[in-house]
Amino acid sequence: MDEDTRYETVRSRDARFDGEFFFAVRTTGIYCRPSCPAMTPKRHNVRFFATAAAAQGSGFRACRRCRPDAVPGSADWNVRADVVGRAMRLIGDGVVDREGVAGLAARLGYSARQVQRQLTAELGAGPVALARAQRAHTARVLLQTTDLAVTGIAFASGFASVRQFNDTVRAVYAATPSELRATAPRAGRTSRHAVTPAAGIPLRLAHRGQYQAGAVFDLLAHEAVPGVEEVSGPPGRRTYRRTMRLPHGTGIVAVDERPGAPRAVPGAAHPGGWLDARLQLTDPRDLTTAVGRLRRLFDLDADPYAIDERLGADTRLAPLVAARPGLRSPGAADPEELAVRALAGPAGAERLVRRYGKALDAPSGSLTHVFPEPAVLAEAEPDDPLGALTGALADGVVRLDPGADRDDAEHALLALPGMDARTAAAVRTRALGDPDVAPPGVDVPDSWRPWRSYAVQHLCAAGELEW
């Protein structure tokens, strides 16, 4: 998409491209999402950026009307397997905040200078700037939805000092943290004083286009492991809850199924929407990581327009796509947990939770445990294929983090005793979020590339395939 085409997208306020690029207005010093409802600026006053961080680095502040920091992430980062795509997935998981640029580079197998150069050349911002933009968004969420002290929010957002936090908030939002807190929406202001980390942080997890929540919740309900997950409520208004093991502690998340939105008018773009969520965290520093993992679990950064256009052109898939526009390919909240569950099966996973799961300090309804870590399982049950897998995960022989090379990970999985190609393909699809995987032995034409994982979801939803 060239800049003239992008400008026409801005003129038409096309929400399909929210998060895919950003535009800034030289005369106002503000950057926005493409669908911003404000008056369209003149073409010669507009600059385009690949990321919010690049716009911020050029001195522009976030629009208070369209809140460009709250858009879905670019679908490119899920699709791409190169160093830039892998780096963006790791930054979204909070790796730069926890391990610095050196840690990011080590996970990617490149030098810090190479990572800096590639990100800056393609995205207009390096890893520090990209992480800074993410921290600013986390800070705004905490300021406007919780009663945490400003000092606590500074460190919970990943900032090294209160001064750095204050300077960043002023630069990004043109307001002090206190002023930003005061601008919370009316609904947020009336309930904010009742919101604490113990009660949970309320969030809206945005997605673009239509979203078939029912199919995702059906799958999560079918797979739920007692003690770790639960799905409650009637179809259409269910709530998915689960425990999570996070870098600084544990968490309990709840995500609500929104009733199906009206079908988009033919030829018109569906504006998108969100899933309501609430996060209870033992350490607020885990907010960014928890949100990123939920977004991968629910596949919220997908581009349903591109997916449905490609698959809908196929004679076999066309009626399935028409019946379920916006069908997603769910990922995993914990990639290592998913790999263990894929190999152990439902009954085996439940047994592992009962015997080795870490008990919560205080049970929450039917949620009582966090799924056991691979190192714990490798020590407790070192034999058989499950022991080989958990040992490889604990030792780093098999890497399933967001920045892992998908081909390398699959080859490492297949080298383990007892690991078959079908299970490895399932792990690649779910744990690594690969959008282009097909089960071994299933006739899946190349014309479905690069969205074969979504094509498989359509076949499964229609009852034509079991996986």
Secondary structure, 3 states (H helix, E strand, C coil): CCHHHHHHHHHCCCHHHECCEEEEECCCCEEECCCCCCCCCCHHHEEEECCHHHHHHCCCEECCCCCHHHCCCCCHHHHCCCHHHHHHHHHHCCHHHHHHHHHHHHHHCCCHHHHHHHHHHHHCCCHHHHHHHHHHHHHHHHHHHCCCCHHHHHHHCCCCCHHHHHHHHHHHHCCCHHHHHHCCCHHHHHHHCCCCCCCCEEEEEEECCCCCHHHHHHHHHHHCCCCCEEEECCCCCCEEEEEEEECCEEEEEEEECCCCCCCCCCCCCCCCEEEEEEEEECCHHHHHHHHHHHHHHCCCCCCHHHHHHHHHCCCCCHHHHHHCCCCCCCCCCCHHHHHHHHHHHHHHHHHHHHHHCEEEEEEECCEEEECCCHHHHHHHCCCHHHHHHHHHHHHCCCCCCCCCCHHHHHHHHHCCCCCCHHHHHHHHHHCCCCCCCCCCCCCCCHHHCCCHHHHHHHHHHCCCCCC
